[in-house]
């Protein structure tokens, strides 16, 4: 009797796996052809006329970023925009940042310099110096970026502001990474594309849940209404995504995409450095609202279940033709949506290798999340 029951249970395993595969496949197709599709075919807004452009304060927080500032700051200060200031917050730098800013201040009259010493920053990370920068801004609209970022166009400020209307207080942008040789660079750029596709798609559906500090703009009023970063000051990171997760909603948020609206950053050159960057993003994400965590979890879990059950079922030679057809449709869906997204966000040379990169990231993310429990946190 026991042997009979055992045999029956073993026979049920392929059926259970097959049902799990079908459910995961349905979820995947819902994301590709409903959630992502609306963003993939997004129409960019035209840049508004000069007389309609509002004054902007660009804010950068820098800590020991002399080389990056020397390279990137002129590209921001020389933007083709009628009225803007650039506020550089020097967060206790020990390099030659101060001397560089003095030199730039003589050339660029729209550069404003603020110094924040470590002994007055009672919190880890850049939330306090960023708050100082925002409060120092003379304009209502603040545009945030990082010291290691540069605009991909002289019309960056204008393109980001093109999405502001009387009803919109927040505009989410995209921050790309420079193309370099090697697998790590492809992983970084595809992961950035993948994350961008998700948060920009969700924003298009009226559920904005994050933004990136490399390219993000909002009204100062929103910052003060949220009491700044007060609700999550105890978390070192999250000045961008946690703030947006709390402040953004379907009515007050828009997105800006395209070559003119994006920034480009220097990518990490070692897996070790990228690991810590990715760990910070993943650990911050657990503080999102429940609905956002649920949707993101459904996407990640369904992707994992889809591929793992497909591999097991094919190895068991169960429903080979059906599974192969569904795998092919899923691959085609991914390639179509990825191609459209790459065109919108200005990414290149990732399409053909994207299925492999998808699986690598699917494996790496849980590993980084688990190992992050046992590794030390970085303050900056």
N, C-alpha and C positions, 0 to 999 in steps of 0.2 A: 504493500500500500504506500509506504513512504517513498519507494522508488518511483511509483506511478505519479504521485504528487510532485516529486522533484522534476520528473520529465515534463509534466504539464507546465510547471513554473518556468522551466527553461524555454519551452516553446512560446511562452508569453513574452519573453524578453524582446525578440525582434519586433513583435507587434507594438509593444510599449515604445520602443525606440522609434519605430516608424511614425506613430502618432505624434511623438515629441518632435520629430523632424518636420512633419507637416505643419504643426502649430508654429514652430520657429520660422518656417518658410513663409507662412502667411504674415507673421509679424514683420519679417524682413521686407516683404513686398509692400506692406502698408507704409513703412518708413520710406522706402525708395520712391514709390509712385504716388504718395500723398504728402508726407512730411517734407521730404527733400525736393520734390518736384516743384513746389511752389516757389522755392528759393532759386532752384536751378534755372528757371525761366523768368527770373526777376528782371524788370526793366529799370535801368538806372535813371535817376532824376537828372535833368539838365542843371548846369551850374547857374545860379540866379544872377541877375544883373548887378553891377557894381553898386548902384544906389540902394539896393535892397540888402546888401551884405552888412551884417552887424559886427561891431568890434569884438575881437577875440583875444583871450589871454592863453597863450601856450605855456604849459607848465612842465618842467623837467626836474626830477630829483636825481642828483648825481652824488656818488660816493667813490672817490678815486677813479674817475672816468676821464682823465686828461686826454688820452689818445682818442677815445670815442668822441669826446666833445670837440676836439680839434678837427676831426674829420666830418662830423655830422651837424654840428651847430650852425655853420654857415648856410647849409641847405635849408634849414628852418628859418633862419633870420632873413633870408633872401626870397621868401615866398612872395608870389604875385598876389597880394591881397592888400586892400586899401588901408585897413586900420587894425593892427594887431601888435601886441607886445609879447615878448618871450621872457618868462620868469624862470631863472635857473636857481634851484635850491641846492646849495652846497652842503651836503650832510657830512660834516666833520671829515672832509677829505684830507689825506696826508700827502697827496702828490702835488703837482704844480697846477691844479685846477684854478686856484685863486689868481695866479699870474696870467693864465690864459684868459680868464674872464675880464681882467683889467685891460688886457690888450684888445679883446673883442669890444669892450664897452666904448673904447675910443672910436671904433669904426661903425658900430651899430647902435644907434640911439634908442632903438626899441628893445634893447636888452636890459632886463632888471635882475639884480643879483641879491640873493638872500642867503645868509649863512645860519645853519643850525648846528650847534655843538652837541656832542654826545651827552654831555652832562645835563642837558635840559630835555633830552628825549628819554622819557621814562618807559617807553615801549619798544619792543623789538621790531625791526623792519622799517619801512619807509612811510607808514601811515601818518606819523606825527609831522615829519618834514613836508609831506605832501599837503597836509592840512594847512601848514604855515604858508605854503605856496598858493593854495586856493584862496585863503583869506587875504593874501597880499595882492591878489589880482584886482585890477581896477575895472575890468569888464565883466558883464553878466555871464558871458559864455566862456567856459574854460575848456581847453583842448589838451588832453594828456598824452604824453609819449615818454619814452625812456632815452637815456643818454646813448645807448648803443643802437638807436633807431635813426633812420633818416627817411624822409618822404621820397616816394618814387616819382614825384612830379612837383613842379613849382606851383601847381594848382591844388595841392593837398588841403590847405586850409579852406579854400573856396569849395572844394568838393565835399568835404565833411560838413560844411555849413549849409550846403544845398538841400539837405534833408530836414533842416530846422523849419518848423512852421509855428504858428501861434499855439498849436495843440501839442507840439512835440518838445520835450525838455531833454531828451537823451538820444544820442545817435551812436550806434555801435559801429566801429570800423574793423578792418581786418589787418592784422600784422603778420607779414610774411617773413621768411628767413632767406638769407642769401644762398644761392646755389653753389655748392662746393662738390668736390669729388668724394666718393666713398659711400658705403652703405649707411653709415650713421646719419649723414646729411640727408639722405633720401628718407630715412625713418623720421627724422625731425620735421622735414617739410611735409611729408604725407600726414603725420600725426597732427600738425598744425592745420592742414587742409581739412582733415577729418573733423577736428574740433570746431573749426570755423563753419563748416557745412552744417553742423548740428546747432550751434548757438544762433547762427544767422537764420536758419530755417525755422527754429522755434520762435524767434522774434517775428518772423513773417506771419506766423500763425497766432500772434498775439500772446506768446508766452516767453518773453525774454527772461533768461535766467543767468546770463553772465556777459561780460565784455572783457577785453584785454587792455591793460594799461598802456600798451604800446601804441594804441590808437583808439581813443575814447573821448567823447565830448559830451558835456551836459551843462545845464545852467547852475550857477552858484546857489540859486534858490533851492534846488533839489538837494544839494549838499547840506544846507542848513536845516531843511525840513527833516532830514534823516539824522540830525545831530552829528554830522560828519561820519566818522568811523567808530563812534562810541560803542555801538552794540557789538562790535567784534574787534575792539582794540586788543583784547587778550590773545588774538590769533595773529601771529607775525605777518602772514600774507593775507591776501584777499582785499586789498585796497581797490581792486578792479572788479573781480567777479562777485565777491560777497556784497559789495556796495550795490552793484547792479541787481543782484538777486533780491535785495531788499527794496530798492527804490524804483525799479522798472516795472511797467505794466503795459498792457495792450494799447492803452490810449496815449501814453507819454513817450513811447520809444519808437525809433525808426532805425534803419540801417543805411550805411553808405558803402558802396562797393565799386570796384573798377580800379584800373591802374592809377588814376589820379587821386583816388581816395585812400590808397593803402600806404603803409610804412614797411620798411625792410630792416631787419635786425641781423646782427652777426650771430650765427649759430654756434652752439657749443661744439668744441673740437674733440672732446673726449667723452666716452660713454659715462665716465664717472661724473663729470660736470652736468651732463644731460640728465643723468639719473636723479641728482639732487633737485634740478629744476622741475622735472616731471613729478617727483615725490611731493614737492611743495604744492603743485597744482592738484594732485589727486587727494592729498590730505585736506586741502581747503574745500574741495568739492563736497565732502561729507556734511558740510554745514549748510548746504542749499535747502530750500523749501522741500517738503516731502513730495509734492507733486512732481517737481523737477527731478528729484532723485529717483522717483518711481519710473518716469519716462526714460531717463538715461539708463537706469538699470534694466528695463525691459529690452532696450536696444542692445546693450552689451551682452546680457544673458542669452537673448535669442540668437545673437551672432555666434556665441560660443556653443550653444546647443545645436545650432544648424550644422556647423562644420564637424563637431565631434560625433554627432549621431550619423551624419553622412559617411564619415570614415568607417565607423563601426559597421554600419549596414552594408556598405560596399565590400568590406572584408568578409562579412558573413554571406555575401552574394545574395542579398535579399532585395528584391525590387530594383535591380540594377538599372534597367531602362528608365523607370519612373524617376528614380533619384538622380540619374545622370541628366535627364531633361530639366529637372528643377534646378540642379546645380548650374546648368548652362544658362537658364533664364536669369538666375540670380547674378551670375557673372556678367551677363549682358546688361542687366539693370545697373549694376555697379559701374560698369565702364561708361554707360551713357550719362548717368548722373554725375560721375566723377569728371568726365570730360567737360560737361556744361559748367560745373562748379569751377574747374581749373580755368576756363575761359573767363568767367566772371571775376575771379580772384587773382588772375595773372600768374598762375603757377604753370610750370613747364616740366617736361621730361619725367613725369610720374605715372602716367596713365598705364602703360604696358606692365609696369612692375607693381601696380597698385594692389592686385590680388595677393601677392606675396607679402607686401608691406602690411596689408590688413591683418593677415594671420600672425605676422611677427608682433605687431602692436597688441593683438588680442592675447598673445602669450605674455608679453612683457608687462602690460598694465597690472595684472594680478600679482606678478612677482614683485614689482616695485611697491605695490600697496602693502603686501605682506612684510617685505624686508624693511620697509620704512618704519615699522614698529620698533625695530631693534637698532636703528641708526640715529645718530645725533642730529639735532636740528641746527641749521645755519641761521644766523641772525639777519643776514642780508642776502 
